[in-house]
Amino acid sequence: MSIDGSGGNLAMDYDEHHRTYGGFVRGAKYLAGLVALILVAMAILLL
């Protein structure tokens, strides 16, 4: 994905922003998977 920084803040570090966003998305995926795993385990063990 390419970003044109000509209209934005020149001090913004777009590469760091992309790394941070990627880490956030990766963490959200792992957390969603963990929650799904916990729910499946609860359904098996408690029902």
PATORPA-175726 format. One record per residue: residue number from 1; residue in three letters; x, y, z of N, C-alpha, C in turn. Coordinates in pm, whole numbers, plus 50000, padded with zeros to 5 digits. Last residue first. Layout:
<rs>
   nr  rest    n.X    n.Y    n.Z   ca.X   ca.Y   ca.Z    c.X    c.Y    c.Z
  NUM   ala      X      Y      Z      X      Y      Z      X      Y      Z
...
</rs>
This chain:
<rs>
   nr  rest    n.X    n.Y    n.Z   ca.X   ca.Y   ca.Z    c.X    c.Y    c.Z
   47   leu  47905  47151  52912  47773  47102  52868  47766  46952  52867
   46   leu  48163  47214  52983  48055  47254  53073  47917  47204  53031
   45   leu  48342  47125  52789  48361  47085  52927  48240  47114  53017
   44   ile  48253  47232  52543  48279  47089  52558  48278  47046  52706
   43   ala  48227  47504  52597  48111  47430  52546  48130  47280  52565
   42   met  48489  47566  52673  48380  47580  52770  48258  47500  52727
   41   ala  48620  47523  52429  48655  47443  52547  48546  47450  52652
   40   val  48499  47726  52277  48483  47586  52238  48514  47495  52357
   39   leu  48590  47951  52419  48447  47925  52408  48420  47780  52369
   38   ile  48868  47929  52380  48813  47923  52516  48664  47891  52512
   37   leu  48878  47965  52102  48925  47840  52162  48870  47823  52303
   36   ala  48784  48229  52081  48710  48119  52017  48749  47985  52078
   35   val  48993  48359  52217  48856  48366  52270  48771  48253  52211
   34   leu  49204  48301  52040  49208  48255  52179  49069  48255  52241
   33   gly  49121  48437  51810  49139  48292  51809  49139  48233  51948
   32   ala  49129  48699  51906  49002  48643  51860  49009  48491  51856
   31   leu  49406  48719  51956  49311  48732  52066  49175  48673  52028
   30   tyr  49509  48697  51697  49544  48597  51799  49445  48601  51915
   29   lys  49393  48929  51583  49364  48796  51528  49393  48688  51632
   28   ala  49510  49130  51737  49365  49114  51740  49324  48977  51686
   27   gly  49779  49100  51664  49737  49075  51801  49588  49054  51813
   26   arg  49760  49179  51394  49808  49045  51428  49765  49008  51570
   25   val  49679  49446  51428  49591  49352  51357  49630  49208  51391
   24   phe  49904  49549  51565  49772  49555  51626  49678  49453  51561
   23   gly  50105  49510  51374  50113  49443  51503  49979  49440  51574
   22   gly  50011  49685  51175  50025  49542  51148  50032  49461  51276
   21   tyr  50035  49929  51310  49903  49881  51270  49906  49731  51241
   20   thr  50315  49939  51334  50230  49939  51453  50092  49885  51421
   19   arg  50391  49944  51064  50437  49835  51152  50349  49826  51275
   18   his  50269  50183  50983  50229  50057  50921  50272  49938  51007
   17   his  50412  50367  51142  50266  50357  51154  50218  50224  51098
   16   glu  50666  50338  51037  50641  50298  51176  50491  50282  51200
   15   asp  50617  50448  50783  50663  50309  50797  50638  50257  50938
   14   tyr  50545  50713  50840  50445  50622  50785  50489  50476  50796
   13   asp  50590  50938  51060  50669  50823  51016  50572  50714  50969
   12   met  50537  51280  51010  50476  51150  51038  50563  51039  50979
   11   ala  50630  51520  50926  50700  51460  51040  50646  51321  51072
   10   leu  50457  51609  50736  50585  51555  50690  50663  51488  50801
    9   asn  50121  51547  50726  50227  51596  50812  50359  51531  50770
    8   gly  49995  51554  50387  49990  51528  50530  50105  51591  50605
    7   gly  50024  51574  50120  49921  51657  50181  49915  51644  50331
    6   ser  50233  51398  50067  50247  51537  50026  50143  51628  50090
    5   gly  50236  51129  50111  50249  51216  50227  50256  51363  50193
    4   asp  50060  50877  49990  50115  51004  49944  50118  51100  50063
    3   ile  50131  50539  50031  50067  50658  50088  50138  50781  50035
    2   ser  50059  50217  49915  50140  50337  49903  50062  50456  49957
    1   met  50084  49884  50000  50000  50000  50000  50089  50123  50000
</rs>
